[in-house]
Amino acid sequence: MIPKPFSLDIVLKIRKRKEDLAQQKLMQALSQQKDIEGNIKTAQIELLDLTRLLGKKQQQGMLATELSLFEERIDFSNGTIKSLKKMLQEKKKIVANKRKHLIAKSRDHKVLQALKDNQNKTWKQYLDKKEANMLDEIAILHHSRPAQ
């Protein structure tokens, strides 16, 4: 059976594009995760500053309305941090899924590349063998000729 070569170039290009797209989506997800982490740190710093300011105001003396405003603001900040942490967990799950997807796409591309390399190697061996047979036949024909 003659090993016929078939072109995997188009399939490889498509798989490479899918791999690149998966990598871009992973980078976007990682960027969003880092943004949320930064927002959490900022919110925690604001909450810490607000708590310190409340402590100073309480030492100096403050009105009950000011105290209730501070408490509402602290509760709001805590709620914001809690929701940001929840969003961060969701983004981490998304990043993990995108990473798995990228690994799968990369594996697909590598498998096809290996298949193409193996196919090219087999085809080259076939051509080399065919050429060697032809050269042997030429040598036999040339050798069997009577000398002039």
N, C-alpha and C positions, 0 to 999 in steps of 0.2 A: 504494500500500500504506500502510495506516494504521499508524504506529509505536505499538504498544501498550506502555504502561508496565507493567513488572512490578517487583515490590518486591524490592530487593536488601538491604533492611534486616536481615533475619534472617541472610542469608549474611554480610553485613558484621559483624554482631555476633559470629557464630561465628568469623570470621577474626580479629577484634580480640581475642577471648578466647584464641585460639590464639597470637596474637602476644604477648599479655600473659603467657601461661603460659611461652612460650619465653624471654621476658625474665626472668621469675622464676627459671627454671632456670639461665640464664646468670649471674644474680647469685649464686645458690647456689654454682655452680661457681667463680666468682671468689672468693667468700668462703673456700671450701675451699682454693683455691690460696694465698690470702694466709695462711691458718692454717698450711699446710705450710711456706711461706716463713719464717714466724715461728718454727716449730719447728726449722727448719734453723739459723737464726741463734742460737737458744737453745742448740742442741746444739753449735754451733761455739764459742760463748762458754764453755760448760762444758768442752769439750775443751781450749781454750786455757788456762783456769784450772787444769785437771788437769795439763797439761804444765808450767806454771809451778811448780805445787806439787811436781811430780816433780823439777824442776831444783833447787829449794831443798832438798828432802830429800836429793838426791844430794850436794849440797855439804856438808850437815851429816853425811852418812853414814847409811846405812839397811841394813836386813837384806835378804837375797835374797828372802825371802817377800814383804816389802812391795813390793819392786821388781817381782816377778812379778804381784802384785795390781794395781799401777799399770799394768803393761803390758797385763794382761787388760782393765782398765777402759778404757784408751786404744783397744785393738782393738775393744771393744764400742762405744765412742763413734764410732769411724770407720765401723763397720758400720751403726750407726744413721743416721749422716749420709748414707752411701751409699744406704741404702734410702729415706730421706726424699727424696733428690735424684731417685731413680727414680720415686717417687710424684709428685713435682713435675712431672716430664716428662709422666707420664700425665695429670695434671690439666691441664697446658697443652694437651695434645691434646684433652682433653674440652672445655675452654673454647673452643678454636678451632672445634670441631664445633658447640658450642652457639651460638657467634656466627654461624656460617654459617647455622644453622637459623633463628635470629632474623632475619637479613637476608632469608632466603627468605620467612618468614611476613610480615614487614613489607612486602616487595615485593608479595606476594599481596594484602594488604589495600589497598595504595595503588592497585594495578591495578583492583581491584573498585570502589574509591571513585571513581577516574577514570571507569570505565564507568558508574557510577551518575550521576555529574555530567553526563556526555555524554548519557546517556539522558534525564535530566531536562531538559536544554537542548533536545534534539530534540523532546521531548513539548511543552515550552512553545512552541517555534517552531511546531509543528503547531497547537496551540490558538490561538495568536496569528493564524496564517494563516486558520484556520477562522473566528475571530471577525471578522477583517477582511473576509472574503468575505461573512459574514452582514451586517455593517454596510453593505457595498457594495450588497448585495441590498436591504436596507431603504431605503437612500438612493435606489436606482433605482426601487423601488416607490413611494416617497413622491414622487419627482420626476415620475414618469409619471402621477400622479394629476392630474386637472384641478383647477385652483385654484378655491377656493370663495369 
